[in-house]
Every structure is written in structure tokens, then in C-alpha cells.
Amino acid sequence: MKKIIVLTIIVSNLFFSISNKSYSAGCVPIFNPITNVDWSMFVREFRFLGICACGDPIPRIGFKIRYAEPIGLIETTQKPFFFPSLNLNLGVFSGLYKVGNQLGVSGTTVNTYYLWYPVFWVLNILSDVLCMQVDPTSIDFGYLSEVDPTWTYDELNHYLQPEKLLYANPIAQSICLADCVASTFQKPLNALYWCAGCWGGIFPDTGNAQEQGGNDITGANLIATRLIDKAHSSFLFWATSPGEAVGSEEIPDSLCQPVPFPRIIKSQYWLQPACPVMRFGYSLGTIPAYTSTFAKAPGFEDYVFVLWRKRICCLL
């Protein structure tokens, strides 16, 4: 099955790249799960936390462990239907949507995609160990911004999620300064779930990031954070680690198995730049002086992030 997936990607890449060579500005030649992944993240985050017991899904007594796992790829691009991680241009659809830019200026929208890319499964490591199972066990697209009108139009997003308008005011945004400081020390504040640390406001979770002005990398980080929030609100992402309350909601116990949770848990994730420049991972909202330094490559305006997720579970 894996060989079929890989072959399909390669053939599609060769076929569609012929239609528009100028779009080839993503991972070269495609995302590499060995060289484009910061494997020190797994080593840095691995901890034994004691003894645990679970009755679901399989009764067991084991070791409580914490680790980080690379679960997928988040892409931000100014080109519609261009997937930087695969260097794949579906140029036949490019005329349907306006080409934007990473700064989100002049009314344009940054496109973003989430690609389920369970690296442990792809490399066949640790994916069969109880409590470290990979789900899903396939490479698949989880989100495409071009087919979601709420990603393009702020007004439509507000109509569907009117409660998020409560945080569109100077007082709520000024509180984000505290999250900026905490995130820079790799301790983002889950309680301030409308803040993306030093990157700006999460709401509305759309592709318009005009507030980032002249920093396209910070804008890409903000767009990726908004995508994580949207994935939680649609239950695409679940809680896999306990933590401080998110607003007034307690994070449910996910020691024995992941559980649904509708708000972003910022302390559960790290973004790790993979393309065009591979760098160490960092917490959501980290100060741009760190995230933007040596992060650009000449001629590249599209970014690919490996999404790392914290997992605390009971290992048999």
C-alpha cells in the first residue's frame, strides 16, 4: 500500500509539474521524512512520568510516558492548489481562485493545507507499540482552504462563529502580550486561546493576516496556528495531553486514548519549519526574532511545517 501511495505522488508530480514550471518552489524534490524532520524533538520531549493504569481501550498497567510525534504537514502558499511538500501543482484548477501572497495584503488570502503525514508510520518505526499507535495510517489530505469559503471571507466566518467576535477588541488583544512572553519561553498560555502569542490573534481563523505587514514568515506561522484551531473546532484534532484549562473548559483526561476537544490546546503542539529551510521546532507564538532568523531562502515564498503533537499516554 505504501509503495502505491509513493508511486502515485511521484507520477502526479511529474504530470502536473509540466503544466507550470514556475510553481516549482516547494520542497526539492519533495518532502523527505528523514532529512526534513527535526528528530531531536522526539529525544528532547521524551519522558517517563511514573506508573499508570487504563481500562480503555485495553485494560493495562504500564508506564506513563510523554513524547512528541510528527503527525502531519501544514503548508502555506500564495498559489492556489499548489502543494509545496509534494512540489505538486494542480495547475488545471489555478484559474478558479485568485493568487494571493503570504502577507495577506490588498484583500488577498493565504492558502493553506493540512496533509496527514504520519512520519512514524511512513518509516515504520514505533507505530505498532501500544499507546504509540499512529492514526490515521495513511498519507491523506485533511484540509484544503480553497474549498472552504469560511477561510476566505471573514464575514462568513463571523456568521458561523459569532462568539469569536467577543475577542475582536483592543482589550482582548492587549492581553496577548502575556501569551507572547510565555510562548517565547516555550510555555504558551492555553487559557488565552484567542491569542497566537507574538504572531497576532487567532480569531477570525481565516487566511487573512494583514496585521503581519512585512513579515511573511510570521504570517505563515499565524496561518498555521489558525488552521490548528479550525481543526480542533471541527474535531479533526483531538486532545492527547492534559494541561491547564482552555478558557473555562477543562481539558479531558486523554491518558488512555485521545478525546475530542473543540478548542486549540497550544501547549500540545510545536511547529517545525521543513521547507524551504529545515529548522528546530518551536512553540506556537514564539517571538519572530527567533522564528524568522535564517528562515527564508531566495525565490521561495511557500512554507511547509511539520506539526509535532505532544502525547501523554500509558505504555504497556
C-alpha positions as CSV (number, residue, x, y, z in Angstrom):
1,M,0.0,0.0,0.0
2,K,2.8,2.4,0.9
3,K,4.5,1.7,-2.5
4,I,1.3,2.6,-4.3
5,I,0.9,5.9,-2.4
6,V,4.5,6.9,-3.1
7,L,4.3,5.9,-6.8
8,T,1.0,7.9,-7.2
9,I,2.7,11.0,-5.7
10,I,5.7,10.7,-8.0
11,V,3.6,10.2,-11.1
12,S,1.3,13.0,-10.2
13,N,4.2,15.3,-9.5
14,L,5.7,14.6,-12.9
15,F,2.4,15.0,-14.7
16,F,1.2,18.2,-13.2
17,S,4.6,19.9,-13.0
18,I,4.7,20.0,-16.8
19,S,1.8,22.4,-16.9
20,N,3.5,25.2,-15.0
21,K,7.2,25.0,-14.1
22,S,7.1,28.4,-12.4
23,Y,5.2,26.9,-9.5
24,S,8.0,24.6,-8.5
25,A,9.1,26.4,-5.4
26,G,8.4,24.0,-2.6
27,C,10.4,21.1,-1.1
28,V,13.0,19.9,-3.6
29,P,12.3,17.5,-5.0
30,I,9.6,16.5,-2.4
31,F,9.3,16.4,1.4
32,N,11.8,13.9,2.8
33,P,10.6,12.3,6.1
34,I,14.2,11.8,7.2
35,T,16.1,15.0,6.3
36,N,13.3,17.5,6.6
37,V,12.3,16.4,10.1
38,D,14.0,17.6,13.3
39,W,14.4,14.2,15.1
40,S,15.9,15.9,18.2
41,M,12.4,17.0,19.0
42,F,11.4,13.4,19.9
43,V,14.5,13.0,22.1
44,R,14.1,16.3,23.8
45,E,10.4,15.7,24.8
46,F,10.6,12.0,25.8
47,R,9.9,11.5,29.5
48,F,9.0,8.6,31.8
49,L,6.4,10.1,34.3
50,G,5.6,7.1,36.5
51,I,3.2,4.2,36.7
52,C,-0.3,4.3,35.2
53,A,-3.4,2.1,34.7
54,C,-6.0,2.1,31.9
55,G,-9.2,0.3,31.3
56,D,-9.9,1.5,27.8
57,P,-9.4,0.5,25.1
58,I,-7.4,-2.4,26.5
59,P,-7.1,-2.9,30.3
60,R,-3.5,-2.5,31.3
61,I,-1.0,-1.3,33.8
62,G,2.1,0.4,32.4
63,F,4.4,3.3,32.3
64,K,3.1,6.8,31.9
65,I,5.2,8.5,29.2
66,R,5.4,11.8,27.4
67,Y,6.7,12.2,23.8
68,A,6.3,14.3,20.7
69,E,5.1,12.8,17.5
70,P,5.2,14.3,13.9
71,I,1.6,13.8,12.8
72,G,1.3,15.8,9.6
73,L,2.3,18.8,7.4
74,I,0.9,22.3,7.3
75,E,1.5,24.2,4.1
76,T,1.0,27.9,3.4
77,T,1.3,29.2,-0.1
78,Q,0.4,32.1,-2.3
79,K,-0.5,29.8,-5.2
80,P,-3.9,28.1,-5.4
81,F,-3.8,24.3,-5.5
82,F,0.0,24.2,-5.2
83,F,1.2,21.7,-2.6
84,P,4.8,22.7,-1.6
85,S,5.6,19.5,0.3
86,L,4.9,17.4,-2.8
87,N,6.1,20.1,-5.2
88,L,2.8,19.4,-6.9
89,N,0.9,21.9,-9.0
90,L,-2.7,21.1,-9.9
91,G,-2.5,23.8,-12.5
92,V,-5.7,22.8,-14.1
93,F,-7.6,24.5,-11.2
94,S,-5.3,27.5,-10.8
95,G,-7.6,29.8,-12.8
96,L,-10.6,29.3,-10.4
97,Y,-9.0,31.2,-7.5
98,K,-7.1,34.5,-7.1
99,V,-3.4,34.2,-6.5
100,G,-2.7,35.9,-3.2
101,N,0.5,36.5,-1.3
102,Q,1.9,35.4,2.1
103,L,1.5,38.9,3.6
104,G,-2.3,38.8,3.1
105,V,-2.4,42.4,1.7
106,S,-4.7,44.0,-0.8
107,G,-7.6,41.7,0.1
108,T,-5.7,38.5,-0.8
109,T,-5.9,35.3,1.2
110,V,-3.1,32.9,2.0
111,N,-4.0,29.4,1.1
112,T,-3.2,26.6,3.5
113,Y,-3.4,22.8,3.5
114,Y,-3.2,20.1,6.1
115,L,-1.7,16.8,5.0
116,W,-1.9,13.8,7.2
117,Y,1.7,12.5,7.0
118,P,2.3,10.2,10.0
119,V,6.1,10.0,9.8
120,F,6.3,7.1,12.3
121,W,4.0,5.1,10.0
122,V,5.8,6.1,6.8
123,L,9.1,5.0,8.2
124,N,7.6,2.0,10.1
125,I,9.0,2.9,13.5
126,L,7.2,2.9,16.8
127,S,3.8,2.8,15.1
128,D,2.9,-0.7,16.4
129,V,3.7,0.0,20.1
130,L,0.7,0.2,22.3
131,C,-0.2,3.8,23.2
132,M,2.0,5.0,20.3
133,Q,-0.3,3.8,17.5
134,V,-0.5,6.2,14.6
135,D,-3.9,7.3,13.4
136,P,-4.6,7.6,10.5
137,T,-2.2,5.1,9.0
138,S,-2.1,6.7,5.6
139,I,-1.0,9.9,3.8
140,D,-4.1,11.9,3.0
141,F,-5.3,15.5,2.7
142,G,-7.2,16.7,5.8
143,Y,-8.0,20.2,4.8
144,L,-7.9,22.4,1.7
145,S,-8.5,26.1,2.1
146,E,-9.8,26.6,-1.4
147,V,-12.9,24.5,-0.9
148,D,-13.7,26.2,2.5
149,P,-15.5,29.6,1.9
150,T,-15.1,30.5,5.6
151,W,-11.3,30.6,5.1
152,T,-11.6,33.3,2.5
153,Y,-14.4,35.5,3.9
154,D,-14.1,36.9,7.4
155,E,-17.8,38.0,7.4
156,L,-19.0,34.4,6.7
157,N,-16.7,33.1,9.4
158,H,-18.2,35.5,11.9
159,Y,-21.8,34.5,11.0
160,L,-21.0,30.8,11.6
161,Q,-18.9,31.5,14.8
162,P,-20.3,34.7,16.3
163,E,-18.8,34.1,19.7
164,K,-15.3,34.8,18.4
165,L,-16.3,38.4,17.8
166,L,-16.0,38.9,21.6
167,Y,-12.2,38.8,21.2
168,A,-12.0,41.3,18.3
169,N,-11.3,44.3,20.6
170,P,-8.2,46.1,21.8
171,I,-8.5,44.9,25.4
172,A,-8.6,41.2,24.5
173,Q,-5.7,41.7,22.0
174,S,-3.6,43.6,24.6
175,I,-3.8,40.6,26.9
176,C,-2.0,38.6,24.3
177,L,1.3,40.3,25.3
178,A,1.4,37.9,28.3
179,D,1.0,34.9,25.9
180,C,3.8,36.4,23.7
181,V,6.2,36.3,26.6
182,A,5.1,32.9,27.8
183,S,5.3,31.4,24.3
184,T,8.8,32.8,23.8
185,F,9.8,30.7,26.9
186,Q,8.1,27.7,25.3
187,K,5.1,27.9,27.7
188,P,2.1,29.1,25.7
189,L,-0.9,30.0,27.8
190,N,-3.8,27.7,26.9
191,A,-6.2,30.0,28.9
192,L,-5.7,32.7,26.3
193,Y,-7.0,30.6,23.4
194,W,-7.7,33.6,21.2
195,C,-4.0,34.6,21.1
196,A,-1.2,33.2,18.9
197,G,1.5,34.6,21.2
198,C,3.7,37.1,19.4
199,W,2.2,36.3,16.0
200,G,-1.2,38.0,16.4
201,G,-4.8,37.0,17.0
202,I,-6.2,33.6,16.1
203,F,-9.7,34.9,15.5
204,P,-11.1,35.0,12.9
205,D,-9.5,31.8,11.8
206,T,-9.2,32.8,8.2
207,G,-6.5,33.2,5.6
208,N,-6.3,37.0,6.0
209,A,-3.3,38.0,8.0
210,Q,-2.8,41.7,7.2
211,E,-1.6,42.5,10.7
212,Q,1.7,40.9,9.9
213,G,2.6,43.5,7.3
214,G,6.2,42.9,6.2
215,N,6.9,39.5,7.7
216,D,5.6,36.7,5.6
217,I,7.2,34.0,7.9
218,T,5.3,35.3,10.9
219,G,2.2,35.4,8.7
220,A,2.8,31.8,7.7
221,N,3.1,30.8,11.4
222,L,-0.1,32.7,12.3
223,I,-2.0,31.0,9.4
224,A,-0.7,27.6,10.5
225,T,-1.9,28.3,14.1
226,R,-5.4,29.3,12.8
227,L,-5.5,26.1,10.9
228,I,-4.8,24.1,14.1
229,D,-7.7,26.0,15.8
230,K,-10.0,25.3,12.9
231,A,-9.1,21.6,13.0
232,H,-9.9,21.4,16.7
233,S,-13.3,23.2,16.3
234,S,-14.2,20.7,13.5
235,F,-12.9,17.8,15.7
236,L,-10.2,16.9,13.2
237,F,-7.6,17.2,16.0
238,W,-8.2,15.8,19.5
239,A,-6.7,16.2,22.9
240,T,-3.8,13.9,23.5
241,S,-2.2,15.5,26.6
242,P,-3.5,17.1,29.8
243,G,-2.8,20.7,30.5
244,E,-4.2,23.9,32.0
245,A,-7.8,24.8,31.3
246,V,-8.6,26.4,28.0
247,G,-10.8,29.3,28.9
248,S,-13.4,28.0,31.2
249,E,-13.2,24.4,29.9
250,E,-11.1,21.7,31.5
251,I,-9.1,19.5,29.1
252,P,-10.5,16.0,29.5
253,D,-8.2,13.1,30.5
254,S,-6.6,11.7,27.4
255,L,-4.1,9.3,29.1
256,C,-5.8,6.1,27.9
257,Q,-6.9,7.4,24.5
258,P,-7.3,10.7,22.6
259,V,-10.6,12.5,23.2
260,P,-12.4,15.3,21.3
261,F,-11.8,18.9,22.3
262,P,-13.2,21.9,20.4
263,R,-10.5,24.5,21.2
264,I,-6.9,24.7,20.3
265,I,-4.5,23.4,23.0
266,K,-1.5,25.5,22.3
267,S,0.8,23.6,24.7
268,Q,0.1,20.4,22.8
269,Y,1.8,21.5,19.5
270,W,5.1,22.7,18.0
271,L,5.7,24.0,14.5
272,Q,8.9,22.8,12.9
273,P,9.9,24.5,9.6
274,A,10.7,21.9,7.0
275,C,10.9,23.8,3.7
276,P,12.4,25.7,2.2
277,V,14.7,25.8,5.2
278,M,14.7,23.0,7.8
279,R,15.0,24.3,11.4
280,F,14.3,23.3,15.0
281,G,10.7,23.2,16.2
282,Y,9.2,25.9,18.5
283,S,6.1,26.5,20.5
284,L,3.1,28.4,19.0
285,G,3.6,32.1,19.3
286,T,7.3,32.2,19.8
287,I,8.9,35.7,19.2
288,P,9.5,36.4,15.5
289,A,13.2,37.4,16.2
290,Y,13.8,33.6,16.7
291,T,11.3,32.1,14.2
292,S,12.2,34.4,11.3
293,T,16.0,34.4,11.6
294,F,17.6,32.4,8.7
295,A,14.2,31.0,7.8
296,K,14.0,32.3,4.3
297,A,15.5,31.1,1.0
298,P,15.8,33.3,-2.1
299,G,13.0,32.7,-4.5
300,F,10.8,30.7,-2.0
301,E,7.5,32.2,-0.8
302,D,5.8,29.0,0.2
303,Y,6.4,27.3,3.6
304,V,6.0,23.7,4.9
305,F,5.8,23.0,8.6
306,V,6.0,19.6,10.3
307,L,3.3,19.6,13.0
308,W,4.5,17.9,16.2
309,R,2.0,16.9,18.8
310,K,2.6,16.2,22.5
311,R,1.2,12.8,23.6
312,I,1.0,11.6,27.2
313,C,-0.2,8.0,27.4
314,C,0.0,4.7,29.3
315,L,2.6,2.5,27.7
316,L,2.2,-1.3,28.3
